[in-house]
Amino acid sequence: MDIVNRTENKLLNRVEIDFKWNHRGAKTPSKKDIMDLVKTLEPGSNPDFIVVKNCKTRYGQALTTGQALIYESAEAMKVEPEYIHERHKGFRSGNATEEVAEEAAEETEDGGE
């Protein structure tokens, strides 16, 4: 995997990584494969707070590009839409998803304040 661009977004408490992965001679990497590799590229990152987006594999090429977002906390992950949390639920240990769901439920009960 090659990192095309790495940005620290302090406003959203995350690191944004644009990547390209040349997987010639191997199958197309899964989201789990990408998340595992991103975890090793960013020491100290929590795998429960990694989101992989915009993955595209070119037809006829062994090249996948995409973006990985590494958040600092479950609180910071609240900026992601609910469908993203649902899409990554199978990759989480359970704690991060539950924390975000509980916080969203509390906001709804409080009237969104």
Residue frames relative to the residue before (quaternion, step in Angstrom):
aa qw qx qy qz dx dy dz
M 1.0000 0.0000 0.0000 0.0000 0.00 0.00 0.00
D 0.1688 -0.7655 0.6150 0.0852 3.54 -1.01 0.88
I 0.3223 -0.7179 0.5826 0.2030 3.55 -0.98 0.87
V 0.2821 -0.7703 0.5550 0.1382 3.55 -0.65 1.18
N 0.7901 -0.0660 0.0921 0.6024 3.56 0.98 -0.90
R 0.0555 -0.7755 0.6286 0.0212 3.58 -1.03 0.85
T 0.0050 0.8067 -0.5877 0.0621 3.55 -0.68 1.16
E 0.2589 -0.7258 0.6123 0.1770 3.55 -1.03 0.81
N 0.1280 -0.7906 0.5978 0.0361 3.56 -0.52 1.21
K 0.1994 -0.8266 0.5184 0.0910 3.57 -0.02 1.31
L 0.5842 0.5915 -0.3709 0.4138 3.59 1.12 -0.57
L 0.7741 0.2983 -0.1525 0.5371 3.58 1.02 -0.84
N 0.4075 -0.7446 0.4443 0.2866 3.61 1.30 0.17
R 0.6018 0.5336 -0.3826 0.4547 3.55 0.77 1.04
V 0.3321 -0.6664 0.6219 0.2426 3.50 -1.40 0.27
E 0.1815 -0.7863 0.5861 0.0732 3.56 -0.87 1.02
I 0.0468 -0.8036 0.5931 -0.0191 3.56 -0.71 1.11
D 0.1608 -0.7311 0.6565 0.0932 3.55 -0.88 1.03
F 0.0285 -0.8345 0.5490 -0.0379 3.58 -0.74 1.03
K 0.1133 -0.7208 0.6683 0.1449 3.47 -1.44 0.16
W 0.1309 -0.7915 0.5965 0.0242 3.53 -0.98 0.92
N 0.1810 -0.7630 0.6146 0.0850 3.54 -0.63 1.16
H 0.0147 -0.8348 0.5483 -0.0469 3.58 -0.37 1.24
R 0.0936 0.8201 -0.5516 0.1200 3.54 0.92 0.97
G 0.8134 0.2232 -0.1882 0.5031 3.56 -0.88 0.95
A 0.7189 0.3379 -0.2349 0.5602 3.59 1.26 0.10
K 0.6166 -0.5451 0.4101 0.3930 3.55 -1.27 0.27
T 0.6356 -0.4982 0.4147 0.4193 3.55 -1.30 0.27
P 0.4481 -0.7116 0.4617 0.2822 3.60 -0.75 0.97
S 0.4133 -0.6875 0.5406 0.2537 3.55 -1.11 0.73
K 0.6744 -0.4609 0.3686 0.4437 3.57 -1.28 0.16
K 0.6249 0.5415 -0.3326 0.4534 3.56 1.03 -0.78
D 0.6355 0.5221 -0.3247 0.4671 3.61 0.98 -0.85
I 0.6632 0.5017 -0.2986 0.4683 3.57 0.95 -0.90
M 0.6606 0.5093 -0.3096 0.4565 3.59 0.92 -0.90
D 0.6460 0.5194 -0.3203 0.4587 3.59 0.99 -0.80
L 0.6765 0.4797 -0.2984 0.4725 3.58 0.96 -0.81
V 0.6221 0.5299 -0.3373 0.4673 3.60 1.02 -0.76
K 0.6152 0.5570 -0.3403 0.4422 3.58 1.02 -0.80
T 0.6906 0.4586 -0.2840 0.4818 3.60 1.00 -0.75
L 0.6435 0.5308 -0.3223 0.4475 3.60 1.13 -0.59
E 0.7446 0.2865 -0.1691 0.5787 3.59 1.17 -0.59
P 0.2406 -0.7990 0.5320 0.1440 3.62 -0.01 1.21
G 0.7980 0.2861 -0.2279 0.4789 3.54 -1.01 0.84
S 0.5185 0.6348 -0.4329 0.3751 3.60 1.21 0.02
N 0.3909 -0.7008 0.5529 0.2245 3.53 -1.14 0.76
P 0.4396 -0.7212 0.4608 0.2725 3.64 -0.62 1.03
D 0.5941 0.5714 -0.3647 0.4331 3.61 1.19 -0.41
F 0.7362 0.3961 -0.2174 0.5039 3.58 1.21 -0.40
I 0.5087 0.6109 -0.4354 0.4224 3.59 1.18 0.59
V 0.0739 -0.7710 0.6324 0.0134 3.55 -0.97 0.98
V 0.1643 -0.7696 0.6119 0.0790 3.58 -0.92 0.97
K 0.0002 -0.8138 0.5778 -0.0616 3.57 -0.77 1.10
N 0.8559 0.2405 -0.1440 0.4346 3.50 -1.42 0.26
C 0.2545 0.7673 -0.5451 0.2222 3.60 0.96 0.81
K 0.0499 0.7877 -0.6095 0.0746 3.53 -0.84 1.05
T 0.1386 -0.7574 0.6336 0.0756 3.54 -0.97 0.92
R 0.4032 -0.7344 0.4981 0.2237 3.56 -0.74 1.08
Y 0.5033 -0.6477 0.4855 0.3024 3.56 -0.98 0.89
G 0.8326 0.1741 -0.1602 0.5008 3.55 -0.84 1.03
Q 0.7002 0.3931 -0.2705 0.5311 3.58 1.25 0.08
A 0.3714 -0.7021 0.5570 0.2426 3.54 -1.17 0.53
L 0.4790 0.6472 -0.4371 0.4008 3.56 0.80 1.09
T 0.0506 -0.7762 0.6285 -0.0011 3.56 -0.83 1.05
T 0.0870 -0.7801 0.6185 0.0377 3.54 -0.96 0.91
G 0.1715 0.7919 -0.5742 0.1170 3.56 -1.18 0.45
Q 0.4011 -0.6796 0.5592 0.2541 3.49 -1.37 -0.25
A 0.1303 -0.7602 0.6328 0.0691 3.54 -1.09 0.83
L 0.1502 -0.7712 0.6155 0.0617 3.54 -0.96 0.96
I 0.1088 -0.7968 0.5939 0.0246 3.57 -0.71 1.09
Y 0.1716 -0.8146 0.5511 0.0569 3.56 -0.37 1.28
E 0.5203 -0.6470 0.4689 0.3013 3.54 -1.26 0.50
S 0.8175 0.0129 0.0438 0.5741 3.60 1.07 -0.69
A 0.6508 -0.4855 0.4040 0.4214 3.54 -1.34 0.14
E 0.5874 0.5766 -0.3544 0.4436 3.56 1.12 -0.68
A 0.6781 0.4886 -0.2865 0.4684 3.60 0.93 -0.90
M 0.6426 0.5506 -0.3180 0.4276 3.59 1.11 -0.65
K 0.4909 0.6875 -0.4284 0.3205 3.61 1.19 -0.23
V 0.5647 0.6005 -0.3935 0.4070 3.62 1.20 -0.28
E 0.5962 0.5611 -0.3619 0.4458 3.59 1.23 -0.38
P 0.5126 -0.6471 0.4625 0.3234 3.60 -1.00 0.78
E 0.6729 -0.5284 0.3461 0.3849 3.57 -1.21 0.54
Y 0.6439 0.5356 -0.3442 0.4243 3.61 0.95 -0.78
I 0.6019 0.5383 -0.3606 0.4669 3.62 1.13 -0.51
H 0.6390 0.5059 -0.3250 0.4796 3.59 1.00 -0.79
E 0.6449 0.5129 -0.3205 0.4673 3.60 0.98 -0.80
R 0.6588 0.5332 -0.2989 0.4385 3.57 0.96 -0.90
H 0.7484 0.3774 -0.2007 0.5071 3.60 1.09 -0.71
K 0.3851 0.7635 -0.4583 0.2423 3.61 1.26 -0.06
G 0.6608 0.5316 -0.3068 0.4319 3.61 0.99 -0.76
F 0.6893 0.4714 -0.2704 0.4792 3.58 1.24 -0.41
R 0.6100 0.5842 -0.3342 0.4183 3.58 1.25 -0.23
S 0.5359 -0.6124 0.4723 0.3386 3.53 -1.24 0.47
G 0.6210 -0.5422 0.3413 0.4515 3.57 1.24 -0.29
N 0.6452 0.5580 -0.3235 0.4096 3.57 0.99 -0.77
A 0.6830 0.4943 -0.3022 0.4448 3.60 0.83 -0.95
T 0.6686 0.5015 -0.3059 0.4561 3.58 0.89 -0.90
E 0.6566 0.5080 -0.3149 0.4600 3.57 0.96 -0.83
E 0.6383 0.5319 -0.3296 0.4483 3.60 0.98 -0.83
V 0.6728 0.4865 -0.2976 0.4713 3.58 0.89 -0.93
A 0.6569 0.5085 -0.3151 0.4589 3.61 0.95 -0.84
E 0.6530 0.5093 -0.3164 0.4627 3.59 0.97 -0.82
E 0.6645 0.4985 -0.3066 0.4647 3.59 0.95 -0.86
A 0.6378 0.5141 -0.3297 0.4694 3.60 1.02 -0.75
A 0.6456 0.5157 -0.3165 0.4660 3.59 1.02 -0.79
E 0.6415 0.5208 -0.3197 0.4637 3.58 1.02 -0.78
E 0.6432 0.5195 -0.3212 0.4617 3.58 1.01 -0.80
T 0.6414 0.5262 -0.3194 0.4579 3.55 1.01 -0.82
E 0.6681 0.4956 -0.2960 0.4695 3.57 0.98 -0.85
D 0.6995 0.4636 -0.2603 0.4775 3.58 1.08 -0.76
G 0.5493 -0.6247 0.3955 0.3894 3.57 1.24 -0.07
G 0.6406 -0.5710 0.3074 0.4113 3.57 1.21 0.54
E 0.5100 0.6555 -0.4293 0.3549 3.61 1.15 0.28
